[in-house]
């Protein structure tokens, strides 16, 4: 699609043209997190996503951009949304796609990550999307392969593509990030989604308020030079939600928690569940996001999850377009 993209004038939107005319080009070989992205680079991803979403609106949702390229999804943890959307994204761009799961690979025979990557590289892999239970694993991968690495989630650390699709969904509804109040509720401590969203949202000009039990907060969050400078913390949910433009409920990650962090699920639900009465404290046009999978009637009520302010299904749909945009850019579509 490189030649076809030029004929179709991809990127197509005015804002993307403005971004590129300012001299912004894609400089990333890997997508590991958003802490090393400039605001203009995030904007470039979002603008490229506009073009990819237009492709997905066509009767035939396929273009030849990555014809001849090999994309591998390497997942050491279960996944539905991320893995499926990357597979669809790569196939929509005509790439050859290989899906590997650790339980059915040579990992079960003792093969280490670096050796697995070496094998994939020898087989022709040019882009590897990986999910790993250990924080930092994609960084090790990036240092030990010539392929481009996309972090599909590593431990408690980062999930940049989820954050980018969240940003895209917010921009679709709000237009701009400047001055937006975004409230993130729930298990911040174990949430790679929260960390990447904080980096992305604050870089784009939004203010972020975190709301969670103290036991589900990262250490040092309230220190002046902590992990997330400028992010506010309000432990009371009703106070945190006042005047919110965007509300993101996080899944209560019981599989990642150690015993004793919460008195009970019932207690957490009573104090931190996003329900209709609490959502009414946000702005009338507030939208509700959730990275999924949703524990309905625990961190979010069924009425809110399926209500008129929910954009949860839109997030899933936008995930394919965002991941198409990243594959396109990594394949050279953002070079000048």
Wavefront OBJ file of the C-alpha trace (Angstrom):
o trace
v 0.000 0.000 0.000
v 2.949 2.424 0.075
v 2.261 3.486 -3.508
v -1.487 3.108 -3.069
v -1.328 5.185 0.108
v 0.285 8.031 -1.798
v -2.354 7.811 -4.506
v -5.088 7.943 -1.879
v -3.231 10.737 -0.096
v -2.874 8.873 3.166
v -2.720 10.683 5.570
v -5.960 12.373 4.492
v -7.053 14.713 7.273
v -6.181 18.389 7.638
v -4.718 17.917 11.113
v -2.435 15.149 9.902
v -1.259 17.296 7.007
v -0.493 20.069 9.479
v 1.477 17.639 11.652
v 3.560 16.365 8.743
v 4.069 19.840 7.292
v 5.648 20.793 10.608
v 8.384 18.261 9.803
v 7.225 15.453 12.066
v 8.315 12.018 10.868
v 8.073 8.622 12.488
v 11.315 7.845 14.325
v 10.423 4.714 16.299
v 11.673 1.233 15.495
v 9.736 -0.201 18.443
v 6.574 0.674 20.394
v 7.395 -0.167 24.004
v 5.519 2.538 25.937
v 4.388 6.144 25.493
v 6.917 7.750 27.837
v 9.314 8.304 24.917
v 6.651 9.601 22.505
v 6.387 13.329 21.811
v 2.851 14.786 21.622
v 3.318 15.266 17.865
v 4.152 11.576 17.480
v 1.040 10.539 19.360
v -0.936 12.899 17.137
v 0.654 11.286 14.073
v -0.583 7.871 15.238
v -4.085 9.240 15.832
v -4.201 10.962 12.458
v -2.954 7.847 10.680
v -5.687 5.928 12.497
v -8.253 8.219 10.862
v -7.057 6.968 7.469
v -7.096 3.348 8.620
v -10.604 3.697 9.989
v -11.718 4.941 6.572
v -10.259 1.764 5.060
v -12.254 -0.307 7.562
v -15.448 1.429 6.444
v -15.047 0.079 2.902
v -16.831 -3.047 1.640
v -13.423 -4.705 1.138
v -11.316 -3.939 4.215
v -7.969 -4.881 2.756
v -5.050 -2.952 1.242
v -1.589 -4.168 0.174
v 0.534 -2.049 2.531
v 2.359 -4.922 4.252
v 2.329 -7.412 1.403
v 5.461 -9.517 1.737
v 5.952 -8.563 5.411
v 5.744 -11.089 8.241
v 4.088 -10.141 11.527
v 4.310 -12.509 14.497
v 2.124 -12.339 17.590
v 4.041 -13.879 20.507
v 1.840 -14.153 23.588
v 2.946 -15.579 26.914
v -0.387 -14.605 28.523
v -4.009 -15.076 27.455
v -5.557 -12.356 25.308
v -8.682 -11.857 23.257
v -8.888 -8.196 22.239
v -5.224 -7.322 21.754
v -4.215 -10.481 19.942
v -7.291 -10.643 17.719
v -7.136 -6.985 16.773
v -3.437 -7.198 15.868
v -4.105 -10.268 13.741
v -6.978 -8.524 11.958
v -4.915 -5.342 11.566
v -2.004 -7.198 9.981
v -4.261 -9.208 7.663
v -6.146 -6.057 6.628
v -2.754 -4.691 5.534
v -1.986 -7.951 3.650
v 0.825 -9.120 5.917
v 1.661 -12.765 6.502
v 0.668 -13.459 10.116
v 2.045 -16.120 12.456
v 0.413 -16.588 15.861
v 2.425 -18.163 18.675
v 1.280 -18.967 22.196
v 3.844 -19.906 24.818
v 1.967 -23.029 26.007
v 2.186 -24.591 22.523
v 5.703 -23.428 21.630
v 9.230 -24.502 22.527
v 8.964 -22.282 25.629
v 7.480 -25.348 27.330
v 10.759 -27.140 26.547
v 12.853 -24.473 28.223
v 13.535 -22.109 25.304
v 14.304 -18.592 26.535
v 12.851 -15.381 25.099
v 16.038 -14.368 23.277
v 16.326 -17.784 21.589
v 12.658 -17.661 20.579
v 13.198 -14.252 18.999
v 16.320 -15.481 17.225
v 14.293 -18.317 15.737
v 11.507 -15.989 14.644
v 14.003 -13.614 13.077
v 15.599 -16.495 11.160
v 12.126 -17.382 9.889
v 11.683 -13.858 8.536
v 9.716 -12.051 11.246
v 9.911 -8.283 10.743
v 7.419 -7.132 13.370
v 6.802 -9.040 16.610
v 3.848 -8.183 18.831
v 4.510 -9.656 22.244
v 2.736 -9.964 25.556
v 4.711 -11.148 28.553
v 3.965 -11.539 32.279
v 7.267 -9.932 33.289
v 7.676 -6.169 33.224
v 10.486 -5.109 30.919
v 10.478 -8.219 28.715
v 9.753 -6.226 25.499
v 12.782 -4.023 26.227
v 14.981 -7.106 26.423
v 13.431 -8.282 23.172
v 14.111 -4.948 21.458
v 17.800 -5.189 22.371
v 18.153 -8.709 21.046
v 16.472 -8.716 17.656
v 16.488 -6.760 14.419
v 12.700 -7.063 14.206
v 10.442 -4.254 15.415
v 8.856 -5.036 18.785
v 5.370 -3.880 19.750
v 4.552 -4.240 23.419
v 1.159 -5.899 23.737
v 1.354 -5.693 27.532
v 4.186 -6.510 29.941
v 3.461 -7.395 33.544
v 2.267 -4.393 35.539
v 4.314 -2.020 33.418
v 2.843 -0.864 30.114
v 0.249 -1.411 27.393
v 0.893 1.383 24.868
v -1.455 0.232 22.114
v -4.389 0.088 24.538
v -3.581 3.635 25.656
v -3.420 4.822 22.042
v -6.814 3.349 21.221
v -8.197 4.931 24.389
v -6.766 8.294 23.320
v -8.254 7.874 19.869
v -11.685 7.047 21.294
v -11.544 10.073 23.583
v -10.516 12.345 20.722
v -13.430 11.097 18.608
v -15.861 12.260 21.271
v -14.074 15.274 22.750
v -12.065 16.657 19.837
v -9.136 17.862 21.921
v -7.362 16.808 25.097
v -6.494 20.248 26.451
v -8.236 20.831 29.753
v -10.037 17.493 29.848
v -10.460 15.947 33.274
v -9.917 12.195 33.062
v -10.652 10.053 36.107
v -9.130 6.558 36.297
v -10.713 4.327 38.927
v -9.577 1.062 40.396
v -6.571 -1.221 40.473
v -3.860 1.287 39.512
v -1.107 -0.756 41.167
v -1.411 -3.716 38.822
v -2.608 -1.851 35.724
v -0.280 -1.528 32.755
v -3.204 0.203 31.002
v -3.304 2.951 33.632
v 0.413 3.657 33.384
v 0.444 4.005 29.603
v -2.738 6.080 29.649
v -1.244 8.443 32.204
v 1.798 9.022 29.988
v -0.327 9.575 26.910
v -3.051 11.708 28.452
v -0.724 14.057 30.304
v 1.493 14.503 27.235
v -1.575 15.522 25.239
v -2.701 18.108 27.805
v -5.370 16.301 29.829
v -5.398 16.280 33.614
v -5.585 12.878 35.278
v -7.159 12.050 38.619
v -6.625 8.606 40.098
v -9.081 7.062 42.509
v -8.385 3.782 44.285
v -7.874 2.191 47.686
v -4.434 3.059 49.063
v -3.452 -0.609 48.807
v -4.020 -0.529 45.028
v -1.779 2.473 44.342
v 1.832 2.335 43.097
v 4.436 3.172 45.736
v 5.543 6.803 45.752
v 2.570 8.088 43.772
v 2.027 11.048 46.075
v 5.684 12.096 46.186
v 6.656 15.329 44.342
v 9.120 13.439 42.115
v 7.100 10.241 42.012
v 6.301 8.076 39.020
v 3.639 10.397 37.645
v 4.324 14.080 38.396
v 1.278 16.292 38.094
v -1.262 13.481 38.503
v -3.677 13.983 41.398
v -5.036 11.322 43.719
v -8.449 11.413 45.373
v -9.416 8.352 47.408
v -13.106 9.293 47.601
v -14.895 8.270 44.404
v -17.690 10.828 44.601
v -15.180 13.671 45.023
v -12.993 12.394 42.204
v -15.889 12.174 39.734
v -17.088 15.756 40.136
v -16.799 17.549 36.796
v -15.121 14.642 34.981
v -15.123 14.643 31.169
v -13.890 11.060 30.831
v -14.176 8.200 33.312
v -12.138 5.030 32.946
v -12.908 2.047 35.163
v -10.142 -0.542 35.451
v -10.647 -4.251 35.834
v -10.056 -5.521 39.338
v -7.133 -7.830 38.561
v -7.626 -10.533 41.133
v -5.148 -12.845 39.366
v -2.322 -10.302 39.901
v -3.084 -9.387 43.473
v -1.539 -10.789 46.573
v -3.672 -11.628 49.567
v -4.631 -8.846 51.943
v -4.860 -5.911 49.527
v -8.639 -5.698 49.873
v -10.934 -6.668 52.764
v -13.359 -8.217 50.263
v -14.747 -7.830 46.758
v -18.026 -6.706 48.313
v -16.254 -3.896 50.165
v -14.469 -2.766 46.994
v -17.750 -2.775 45.064
v -19.479 -0.737 47.739
v -16.825 1.985 47.719
v -15.452 2.040 44.166
v -17.985 0.622 41.724
v -18.855 3.049 38.921
v -22.648 3.078 38.917
v -25.324 5.399 37.554
v -25.698 7.548 40.660
v -21.953 8.144 40.897
v -21.575 8.761 37.171
v -24.188 11.507 37.486
v -21.546 13.549 39.370
v -19.467 13.778 36.189
v -20.299 16.202 33.388
v -23.525 15.484 31.472
v -21.551 14.647 28.314
v -18.972 12.466 30.087
v -17.971 9.201 28.437
v -17.080 5.904 30.100
v -14.183 3.665 29.063
v -12.981 0.260 30.224
v -9.998 -1.679 28.809
v -11.748 -5.027 29.237
v -12.482 -7.703 30.021
v -15.222 -6.226 32.208
v -16.130 -7.656 35.596
v -19.711 -6.440 35.425
v -21.258 -5.321 38.716
v -17.854 -5.285 40.398
v -15.783 -2.332 39.124
v -18.616 -1.098 36.894
v -22.358 -1.701 36.992
v -24.070 -3.420 34.081
v -26.261 -0.356 33.598
v -23.218 1.884 33.075
v -21.230 -0.644 31.021
v -24.111 -0.929 28.545
v -25.507 2.564 29.006
v -25.562 5.557 26.648
v -22.299 7.008 27.988
v -20.323 3.815 27.505
v -17.854 3.695 24.598
v -16.431 0.301 25.538
v -17.429 -1.383 22.269
v -16.035 1.588 20.331
v -12.696 1.029 22.046
v -12.599 -2.541 20.727
v -13.470 -1.403 17.196
v -10.920 1.421 17.276
v -8.253 -1.015 18.428
v -8.022 -2.566 14.956
v -7.557 0.822 13.251
v -4.965 2.009 15.784
v -2.956 -1.172 15.402
v -3.155 -0.920 11.623
v -1.742 2.596 11.951
v 1.177 1.386 14.082
v 2.013 -1.454 11.716
v 1.885 0.978 8.797
v 4.196 3.452 10.544
v 6.664 0.792 11.647
v 6.772 -0.520 8.077
v 7.939 2.894 6.876
v 4.695 4.750 6.275
v 5.698 7.652 8.503
v 9.141 8.232 6.978
v 9.720 11.327 4.893
l 1 2 3 4 5 6 7 8 9 10 11 12 13 14 15 16 17 18 19 20 21 22 23 24 25 26 27 28 29 30 31 32 33 34 35 36 37 38 39 40 41 42 43 44 45 46 47 48 49 50 51 52 53 54 55 56 57 58 59 60 61 62 63 64 65 66 67 68 69 70 71 72 73 74 75 76 77 78 79 80 81 82 83 84 85 86 87 88 89 90 91 92 93 94 95 96 97 98 99 100 101 102 103 104 105 106 107 108 109 110 111 112 113 114 115 116 117 118 119 120 121 122 123 124 125 126 127 128 129 130 131 132 133 134 135 136 137 138 139 140 141 142 143 144 145 146 147 148 149 150 151 152 153 154 155 156 157 158 159 160 161 162 163 164 165 166 167 168 169 170 171 172 173 174 175 176 177 178 179 180 181 182 183 184 185 186 187 188 189 190 191 192 193 194 195 196 197 198 199 200 201 202 203 204 205 206 207 208 209 210 211 212 213 214 215 216 217 218 219 220 221 222 223 224 225 226 227 228 229 230 231 232 233 234 235 236 237 238 239 240 241 242 243 244 245 246 247 248 249 250 251 252 253 254 255 256 257 258 259 260 261 262 263 264 265 266 267 268 269 270 271 272 273 274 275 276 277 278 279 280 281 282 283 284 285 286 287 288 289 290 291 292 293 294 295 296 297 298 299 300 301 302 303 304 305 306 307 308 309 310 311 312 313 314 315 316 317 318 319 320 321 322 323 324 325 326 327 328 329 330 331 332 333 334 335 336
